[in-house]
Amino acid sequence: MNAPFQARAGTRDPFQAFVCDDATADMLRPIAVEHGWSPEKVNKGGLRNAVQSLSVSASPNILFVDLSESADPLNDINALAEVCEPGTIVIAAGQVNDVRLYRDLVASGIHDYLLKPFNVDQIRDTFAHAQSILTGPRGETAVEKPHVMATVIGVRGGVGASTVATSLAWLLGEKANRSTALLDLDIHFGTGALALDLEPGRGLTDAIENPSRIDGLFIERAMVRANERLSVLSAEAPITSPLMTDGTAFFQLQEEMRNAFESTVLDLPRHMLIQFPHMVHDAHIAVVVSELTLAATRDTIRILAWLKSNAPQTKVIVIANRVPSGGALEINRKDFEQSIERSVDLVIGEDGKLSAQAAKLGKPVAEIASGKSAAPYLQLCNMVLSHATEDGAKGELKGAGSAPGGGGKSLVSGLLGMLSKPKVAA
């Protein structure tokens, strides 16, 4: 039901509609004909009839449902999700003019919500956009992008690993044009959903409690959509509820996300490394977030040693985060690098004003950053894509250097250009 997921081919109808009034039906039928769809697929009965019909038949590629007779639209949409197959693009219509309802419906997986009364052009534009998603980057004619999986690990609490993970996931989706999943595995104190101004839902908790239920449909229903290309799976479990799992759920989640998305970013609490080593073993990239302090230096050494022994095939990127521009440091960069016996790949400066603004707006830091503040995040995105695609996707970054400073136009330059361009209003 969510746009980021690939529609599955088969015997599914291209289009069905369930409306509550004749005027809407009369408006939809000629537009259906324009797209080559049967006008007979426009049915009366609204959402209730849609749930009943789709419970015994396959859901179409594009589904129009009328919520005008629904007393609880959000709850009824969730009932619809129970009978919809992954990949179905749902367009809803109703008479309730409420921004919060619109946001909640979009977060639950619908493509768009049209407020009645609407006109023919509005419907035509919405259907055209839905059709473009089906035939777009994830369509049969598109070149399949190799999946990229990056794990972000903070060496200590408070170093900003979740900020980095959220920004990386947003960039992979918005700027690298990849359908992306952000999996926040801190079930008690995770901030992935919070940083994107989303309610986390129970998706991750349900997965841990019922790993046998995890499949493509579960992923589609459980994930909360931040935008068209980014979805989040997280939790806010009570702090009195311990994490009780053998890791089966995490393994299954990784596998399903690999099938459903083009990129996955794991925000992995460091204490889970030993318990669930496959979380890093299966990742292309491990982004280790540290800071220039003695305690962080000690813990960086520990985590790098663990990664070398347990995930030697995983490319490691070390970030020195929240580095002040002036004043005394607990440990300078040169001493830090000598201690960890390798170079720092990226330095992200401390910017309290930028962080506060991002928190207030409910947006990733990378989304509101510009100029020098944006550059490290863009470089990280480029490095992740370059490292992850070295073996199987060298053609994906065609014309771009594999790293900043390489020959030709780098992806960083391209992303910087994209970021500086004014946004076109939707």
C-alpha angles and dihedrals in degrees: 000000000000122000096230091066123086116251112238120233121230140094095326120133114250092227144011133170133194113194137176102215141037094239092061091044091051090050095049101046099068091045089052089053090051089059093046093254125137113259087213088073089074102096134183122235107071124225097336092057090045092057092047094047097044093048088072101032140043116275116244127245090251121029126188116196129183114219096183094111095042117111092194108028097178095050091045091051088055088053088052090052088060091065100033120096122228113278098031110137109217123203114189131194131193149144100248110106100201125134092203091054090050092052092046092049093049090047089052090059111270118137098221143347118220118202116221130269095047131160135235094260092056092053092044092052093047093050091046091054092048090050091050090056091054093049097034134087094329094046127112094264095054123097109250112244116222112246117257120206121186127180119205117204127183113210090213137010114275099024091117102254093143091051089053093045093050093047092047092050091049092050093048089054105036103032104023090043095231128141100244138192123204111202112193106194097184093101095182105037106015118145102190095105093036092055089055095045092248136133107242097218123196098286098113094039091051090049093053092047095045110026091164089066094060111114138122094288092049091051091050094050098039100049120087115222118230094179140331094295105027128068129175134212114192144128144216100207119179111270088233091063111085122214104262111183141112091219096259091119093053093049091050092047091053091050095049093046089051087057097042103040140042093222136025126193117194118201096203123188108227094235089065094063096086095038096048109021093164089072088074098027091065094046124097093211135030111198108200112199117201141151135223099267132112094244092049090048091054092049093045089057090051096049094044089052091050092050092049091054100038106029107025092155093058116096111233124215116189119206126192101207135195093014110173116234094223141014132053121322125211087229128002124234094255093054091044092054092046090051096050091040095231142071126271109246098202138013119205114193125225112262112168093174092055092047092049092049092050091050093050093049094043091234134125115264090241091059096058098031120101139183115354092359092058097043099081093051092048090048089052091052090050093048093049092051093044096048094042094051100043093104106036110014111042090138094057094078093044111171093012128106115244091235140011110287094027125129120285127011110329125219087242090063091049093049092047089053092049092048093052094051115098114255117250112232114248 
